[in-house]
């Protein structure tokens, strides 16, 4: 967790048994429910990424990467805005 010019936010790394597609769908749903607008999406091989934000500098970014023989690796970052 950190405090910056765009307000409080943080970065979290974790693993999950969910697929990269399931991870992105989960966070896309939460972002849309919070009123954020999709900024971009990334599909590279089996990895998936998604970013959403708004005019108040609220931002969510998630990247989910499968690891062969292991759970999906996830990096989630956010800023809650000014």
Order of alpha helices (4+ residues) and beta strands (2+ residues): beta-beta-alpha-beta-beta-beta-beta
